[in-house]
Amino acid sequence: MKYFEGIRMQVVVLLVLESIALILLLAIGLIDAAIPLIIIFIVNAVFVAWTINSIQNARENEAVNISEILGNEAGGAFSFGKVGIITYNEQFEVLWISNFLVDRGYKNLVGKKVTTFVPAIEDLLQGGQDTVVGTKKEYTYEISRKGQEHVLFVRDISLYSDLKDRFKRESLVLGLVHMDNYQDIQAFEDETTITNVNLNLRQPIVDWANKHGICIRRLRSDRFFMVLDEEIYQQILGEKFDILNYIRNKAAEIDVNITLSMSFARGEEKLSELDGKVSDLLELAQSRGGDQVASQLNDEDIKYYGGKSEAKSTRSRVRVRVMAQAIKDVMQDSDQIFITGHKEMDFDCMGSNLALSRLAQFYKKKTYIVSQSGGIEKHTKEAMVYFGSSLENRHTFITQEEALRMRKKNDLVIVSDYHNPAQSNAQELVEKAERILVIDHHRRGPDFVKKPLIVYLESSASSTCELMTELIAYQPGKVDINDAEASIMYLGIVIDTNHFQMRTGFRTFEACAQLKKWGVDPMQVETLLKEDYTEFEEKINVLKYAKKFNDNILISCVEDSRIMTRSLMSIGADELLAIRNIEAAFVVARINENQVAVSARSKGVVNVQVIMEAMHGGGHFTAAAVQKESMTSEELYEELEAAIRNYLNQEDTSYESNLT
């Protein structure tokens, strides 16, 4: 048909030229010369008519109608169902459209590329999708293709699309707001302070909810229940949950330690499911240190917002005593006890495992430490060799395979210094266990051990060794801890606090004082942490590769051919963090033939945990990490840069309250 179109254009141009020539000849009086030209003009006109007629016939021969496609009754049915049809040729040019589309004003579509109707049709033509959805004018259409035929079915789904959008906007969202540490204020502050808190902190929460059209009711003195819809949720999400900043800043003004933890359960579940989920999400937000929002849509990944404050200590001695009693009960009800740690066990992990082993032995239980699977960090391994028989004669160290062969139904598996099964040095044992106890100090992530009997997770603690020191002190008798075990526990606290510079509270020093009573010689054991010349040289290499991401962040990406230990990476990050005006430092390096990792440190302004979680890692506000497989250091460096950039873009450092 393009052949006919070309001929038509040529003849039209020729007729125009002939007309001009004929007019000129007549104008100057050359009538005899004009006669042959008139004859030629008539012949060409007849030829043009024939060409146009041929083109029309060609179109009619190629075009089809609804009856030919689906039968004689289809036309009425398609009109009733608001379905149109488009046919096109090999060049993807529209040949014909049904009356439904003509009535919609798309008559000029004939002869044009079919993708001019809706660009998404390109995916249909390329075979990428079976159905596409697009918008044209005020209508929304679902477009599908009939097999390999040059026919498209266009269905008007505007009403369905509008209802779907409305349903999404009006879908139910349940929320909880918890005032962190409010009960401590009630218990220990005077009436004037409590009144001041209620006026300046609790009432603005209600005002904020009312301003956004949220139905809010107080459940107890420090907790509110909220009912809203998705449209309102998207609005407060767009405002970056500014109530968090308002409460944090206002609390600082009146000199109280109060922040907000919030949770939102969204989706199409039943009310009972939403209710259960919103409570779990609030617990998750609190266990991560509070001052943040945990939100989940259906079964999608949990999203976190906020988290600008380091976790503050909220565990009371009453809680420690209650947990000590609960752990005692579950140990006494168990046959055997298996203690697991994370991969590449460090001092905190090993120290807490040793303490748990002695505690279980105190209750006359067969106890095993699963430490010969998953690896041990270099300095920790050297310390274990250094203390040698002092540990081997008092503990049984086994592999995961041995544990799996020995385990029974009523055995207890303890998860210490981690809570994500994927990080375990005995993942299969943990996944098969029916009775699990979790003791950890890391901020809780979305991947958690399934159905534990007891969870003692305190993200405000400096280390798991600090938690274990307190728990042992509250046992109904004297648990025998020797100097070797106490030394490993002490080193766990030292490393996790970066020599008492990070996440250190008065409870940390109380734990160290107790460890000193158990035989720790701080001067002697710290020699175990001293680096040799090779390690010193490697640390210098880490510093050599450091580059500024911005004025406050340093990133060191060690060349991919070098293999670094995790401890050296963390030491290097700490060294970089010691530089003036640097708020966060990251070290990227290869840790073995198959894995690369990032070690992240912060002074408390930048939340490195959030950055590492965006890369599927985790940790604390000021210390976090991630490891990846099947990629180079340079590739991980690029991913890290993108994660930092995204974090900085989301930060709201210039919050101004709109509340009055």
N, C-alpha and C positions, 0 to 999 in steps of 0.2 A: 504493500500500500504506500510505502514511502516513495516508490517509483512514480506512482500517479501524482503524489503530492509535489514531487519535484517538477514533473512536466507542467502541472497547473501553474506553478509559480513562474516558470520560464515563459509560458504563453501569456500570462498576465502582463509580465514586464514588456514582452514584445508588443502586445496590443497597445500599451501606454505609449511606447515609442512611435508606433504607427499612427496613433491618433494625433500626436504632436506634429509629426511630419505632414499628415494630411491637412491639418489646420493651417500650417505654414504655406503649403502649396496653394490652397484656396485663397489665402490672404493676399498672395502676390499675383494671383490671376492665372496660374499655370494649371488650368482645368484638365487639359489633355494628359499632362503628366500625373494628375491625381487619380484618373480613372483606374489604371492598373493597381494603384495602391488601395483604392476602395474595394476592388475585387479581393485582393489579398486579405484585407481587414475582415471582410465577410467570412472568408474561408476560416480564418483564425478564430473568429467568434464562434462559428459552428464547432470547431475543434475544442474550444474551451468548454462549451456546453457538454460535448461528449465526454470530456475528461472529468468534469464535475459529476456527471451522471455515473461514470464508471467508479469513481471514488465512493459515491454513496452506495452503489450496489455492492462494492467490496466490503464496506462497513456492515451492510445488512447481512451479507453472507457470513461474515465472521461473528457477528453479534448473535446472542442467544436470548431467549426470554425465559421467564420463570417457569412457564409450563413445560418447556423443553427440559429444564433441569430437574424439576420435582413433580411435575404433573399439573393437570388443568386446574385443580382446586388450590394450588399453592399460592397464587397471587393474593387472594383474599386473606388467607391465613398469615402471610408475611406482612401484609399491611396492618392487620389487627395486632400482630405481635411486635410491631415496630422494628421490622427487620428489612434491611435493604441489601441489594446485590450489586457488586461491581465486577465487570468482566474486563480483561486486559489481554494484550497480545504478547508476543515474544519479547518485544522491546519494553515491556512493563508500562505500556501506554493504555489509558482507559479507553475501551471501545464503547461501552454502554453502561448506564446506571439505571436502576429500577425507579419506578415512579415515586417510591418513598423518599429516595435521596433527591429526586428532582424537586419534590414538594418542599424539601428542606433548604433548597436554594443552592444545590451543588451542580446545576446543569452545566456550568462551564468547566467541570472536571473532565469531560470527554475530550480526548486528544492529548491530555497532559499525563505526566508520570503519575502512577498510582500512589506514590509516596507523598505527593503534594496534599493528599487528603489528610493523612495522619503519618508523620515521619516514622512512627514505630512500626509501620507496615514492613519496613526494611527487614526487621527480624523475622517476619513471616516468610518473606521471599528468599531469605538466606537459609531458611530451615532451622533457625535458632530457637524458635518458639512455635507452638501450635496456635496460641491465642495471644493477642495483644490488646491493651486498653489505651485509648487516647481520647483527647478532648478536642472538639471542634466547635467553635462559637460557644454557645452555652450548654452544649450537649456532651455527654460522655458515651463513647461507643466501645463495644467489645467486638473485635474483628477477628475472624477465623478464616482459614483456607480449607477448601474442599479438596483433600488429597493433593494430587499434583496438577489438578485442573487450574485453569487461569480464571478462577472464580473466587471472590471474597464475599463472605457474609458479614454484614454490618448490623449489629444489634444495638439498639438504643437502651443503655442501662443507666440512664441519668437518674431515674427514680431510685433504683437499687443502690446506686453510688451515693446519692444524697442520704438515703436511709442508713447506709453503712457508715458514712461519715458522722451522721447524727448519733448513731448508736455508739460509735467510738468516743465521741465527745462527751456523751452523757453516761458512759459506762461507770459503774460504781468504783470508787477508790476509798479504802479505809486507811486511816493513819493514826499513829500514836506519837505524842510528844512527851518526853521525859526530861525533867530538870535534874541534871546530874548534880549529886552532892547536896541536894536540897534538904534531905533528911538529916544530914550532919549539921547543917545550919540550924535546923529546928531543935536538934538535941543539945547543941553546945553554945549557941549564941543567945544574946539577950532579946527581950521582946522588941526593943527599938530596931535592932538589926533585922529581925524577922519581918516586922512591919515594912521596913524599907525595901526588903527583898520582894515582898508581895506587891508593893506598889510599883516598883521600878522594873521588876522582872516578870512576875507571874501575870499581872494584868495586861502588859503589852502583848503577851502571847494570845490572849483572848481578843484583844483589839486587832491584831494582825489577822487572825482567823476570820473575824467578822468583816473586815475590810475586803477580804477575798471571797466572801460568800460561803465560807466553810462552816458547817454545823459542828460545834465543839462543845464537849461536856467534860467536866472534871471527874476523873475516876477516883483520885486520892489527892493528897496535898501536893504531890510532885509529878502527877501524870494526867494527861488529857487524851481523850478519844475524839477522833475527827472523822466526819463523813463528808465527802466531796465527790466531784466527778472528774473525768479525765481532762476536760477543758480547763478547769480550775488548776488541776495538778500541773498541766503544761505551762500555765501562767506563772505559778510560783517557781517552777523549774527554770523558766526563762529569767526570773529575777534572782536565780542562783541561791534560793532559800535564804534570802537576806536576813531573816529573823535570827539565824545562827550568829551572824556577825553582830547584830544589834544586841542580843543578850550577852554575848561574850564581852563586848566593849562596855556595855552598861554595868555588868558585874565587876569589871575592873575599876570603874569609876567609884563604885560604892564599896570596893575592897572585899569582895566575896568570891569564892571559887565555884562559880556556877556556870555551866554550859548546857546546851540542849543536845539530846539525842532524839532523832526522829526516824520513823519508818512509814513506808507507804506500800500497801499491797494492792496490786492492780490486775485487771484482766477480767475474764468471764466466768470465774469460778463461782461456786455457791458461796453464800454469805459465811457459812461455817468454815469453809476453806480459806477465805480471805481473812477471817478473824484469827485463825490459827497462824497463818503466814505472817500477819502484821506483828504478832507478838514475837515470833521467831526472829523477824528482821530487826526489831528493836533490841532484842538480846544481842544480836550480832553487832549492831551499831555500838552498843555499850561495851561489849567485849573488845572492840577495836579502839577503845579509848574515849568514846563519846565525842561530843562536839561535831557531829556529822549526821548525814542522812543515809539510810539504807533503803533502796527501792527495788521492787521486782515486778515485772510484767509477766504473768503466767509462769512458765517454767524457764524463762530466759535467764541469762546471767544476772546476778545481783549487781546493781550499780551503786556506787558510793559517791557522795558529794560532801564537801567540807573537810573535816579532819585537820583543821589548822592548829590544833592545840596538842601538845604532848600529853600523854595519859597521866593523870594525877592519881596518886594512891588513894584508893577508896576502901581497901580491905581493912576491916576492924579486927581486933583480937578475938572478938566473939566469933566472927566468920572463920578465922583460922582454927579456932577450937572446934567449931562444928565440923569443918572439913576434916580435921584430924580424927575425929570420932567416926565420921562416915568412912574414911579410908581404912581405919582399924576394922570396922565391921565387915567391909567387903573383902579384906584380906583374910580375916578369920573364917569367912564363909567359903573360901576357895581351897581347892586341893593343891595345885601347883601354881607358881607365879612366874610369868615370863616378862622380862623388862626389855623394852625396845627403845631405840633412839633413832635419830635421823641419819641419813647417809653422810659419810665423812664426819663421824662423831667428833665434836670439839670438847673442850674442857667442861663447859656447862652441861652438855649432854651426858658425858661420861660421869661427871661428878654427881649429877642427880640420879643417874642409874645406880651408882655405888651406894648412895644414901638410901634409895628405895630398896635395894637388895638387903642392906643391913636392917631396915625397918621390917621387911617381910620375914627375915630370919628371926627377928625379935619375937614374932608371933608364931615361931616354930614351923614355918612353911618351906617346902623345897623351892628354891629360888634360882632362876637362871637369867643371866644377862646376855641378850642376843647382840653380841658386839663383833663377832667374827664374820659378819656379812655386811656389805655396804661401805666398808672402809673406815679408817680412823685418820683424822687430821695429823700431820707430821709431828708437831710439838706435843700433842696429846699422846701419840704413840710413844714418843721418847720418854714422856713422864711415866707412862705405864711400865716401860722397861726399867726406868730408874727406880721405881718403888718395888718392882718385881714381886718377890714372895710375900711382901706385906699385903698385897692385893690377891694374888693367886691362891693363897691359903685360906682366904675368907670368902671368895666369890667363885662362882662357876660360869665361865664364859663359853658360849656355844654359838653354832651357826644357825641360820634359819631352818636349814634342812633337818638338823637335829631336833629343833623345837617342834617342827611339824610332825616328826615321828613320835615324840613324847606326849604331845598335847592331848588333853581329855576335855570332855564337855564342860566340867565345872572348874576348869582352870581360869585364871585371871591373866589377861594381857594388859600390861601397863604401857601407855604411850607417853613418853617423857621428852620434853623440850621440842615438841612439834605436834601438829594436829591434822596435817594433811597426809592421808595414807600414801600418796605418791612420793612423799619425801622419806618414807620409812626405810630403814635398813632390813625390815622384815615385812614387806607389804603383804605378801600372801598370808602370813600368820595373822596379821591384823585384820585382814578382810575375812578370814575364816573364823575368827574369834567370836564367841557369843557373849563374853563378859569382858568389858573393856573399861579401864580407868585412864583418864586423860589429865596430865599435869603439864602446864605450859605457861610461858610468859609472853609469847608472841601475839600480836594482834590477830584476832580471828579472821580467817579468810572464808570464801564460799565453799571450798572443798574441806569437809570435816569428816572425822571418823563417824561411822554410822552407829547409831543407837548405843552410845556409851552409858555405863551405869552411873558414873560420876565424872563430872568435868570441873576441874579446878584450874581455870584459866584467868590469870591476873596480868593484864598487859602493862599495868603500872609497876610491876616488879622489875628489878634490874636483871634478874636471871631466874632460871628454874632452881638453881642451887640455893638462892635466897629463900624461895618458897619452901624447899625441902628442909632447910635449917630451922625455919619456924615450925613446920609440921612436926618434926622430930622432938622439938622442945615441948610440945603439948601432948606427947604420948604418956600413958599412965605408968611408965617406968623408964629406966635409963637405957636408951638405945646405945649400944657400943659402937662408937665411931673412932677409929684410930687416926694417927697423925697423917698417914698416907691418904686416906679417904678425905679427911678434912682439907688436906693440901690441894687435892684435885678440885674439890668444891670451891675453895678459895680462889684458885686460878680461873675457875668458871666465872666467878663474879668479876674478877679483875679484867678479864678479856671482854666480857659483855658490856662492861661499863667504860671500856677504854681507859683503864686505870683510874676509875672513879670520876670520870669527867662527864659521862652521859648517863641519864636515867638513874641517878643516884639519890636516894632519900635516906632519912634517918633509919628506916628499917634495914637498909642495905648495910649500914655501919653496925647496927645491932647484930645482924647475921654474921658479919666478919668478927665481931667481938666473941660471939659464941664459938665460931670456928677456931679462934685463937685459944679458947679454953680447951678445945679438943686436940690441940697440939700443933697448930700451924705455926711455922716460922716464916713470916712474910719475906724476910731478906733472903733466906735460903731458897724458897720455892720460886721466887721471881727469877733466879738464875736459869730456871728451865725455859724461860721465855726469851732469853737472850739469843740473838741471831748470830750465826757464824758468818765468815767473810763472804761466802757464796750468796747467802741470803741478803747480806748488806749490798752486794753488787746488784742483785736482782731488784732490790728496793730502789736503788739509784736509777735503774732502767725504767722503773715505773714512773718516777719523777721526771725522767728525761723526755718521756713521750707526752707529758701533760700539755694541754692546750686550753685556752679560755673559750668556753661556750658563750659566756657574756661576762659582765664585770664581776659577778658573784659566784659563778659556777665553773669548775675545772673538770675536764675529762681527759683521762690518760688511756689511750688505746695502744696496748703493747702489740708489736708486730706479731702476725699469726704464727710465725715459725717458732716463737718462744713459748714454752709451757711454764705457767706460774702456779704456785699453790694458792689455795683460798686464803690462808693466813697472810701470805705476803701481799695479796691483793688488798685485804682489809687494812693491813699495816700501811700500805702505800696510800690508800684512801684517807686514812687518819693523818698521815704526814701532809698530804695536800690540803686537808681541812685546816691544818694549823697555820696556813698562810693567811696573813692579814686581809680582811675584807672578803674572804671566801666563805660562802654560806653552805655550799654543797660540793662534794667531790665524788667522781665516779671513776672506777678503774675497770677497763674492758680487757680481757685476756683469755687465752686458751688455757684450760685446766687439764685437759688430756687430749688424746688423739681425736676423740669424737665430740667433745663438749667445749663450749666457750661460755664465759660467765661475766657478770657485772657485779662489782662490789660497790655499794653506795653508802655515803656518810653525809650527815647534815648536822648543823649546829642548832636546828630547831625552827628555822624560818621556812625552809623548803621541806615538804613532806616527801621524803624519798620512798616511803612505803607505797604511796599512791602511784608514783612513777614506776616502781618495780611491778606493782600489781597490773598496771596497764600492759606490761610485757610478760604477764603470767608468772611473776615472781611474788615476793612478799617480804615481810619482816616487820620492822618498827618504824615509827615516825622518823627517827634519826639514824637508823641503820637497817639496810635492807639489801636484798640480792636477788639475782635471777640467773638461771643457767639454761642454755639452749643447745640443741644437737643439730648436726648437719648444716653448719654455717660457719663462716669465717669471722674473725674478730672485727674486720672492717664492716661486714654486713651487720653484725650486732651493734657496732658503733653507730651506724646510720639509723638503725631502729631506735636506739637510745636517744639520739638527737631528736627524732620525731616525737618520742614520748615526752621528753622534757619540754619541747616547744608546745605540745598540746597542753601539758600541765600548766605552763606559764600563761597560755592564752585563756585558760579556764579560771585562773586565780582572780579573785575580786579583791584587790588590795585597797581600793578607794571607796569603800562602802560608806554610803550616807543614808541614815535612816529616814524613811518617809513616815514613820509613825509619829503621832503627836500625842 
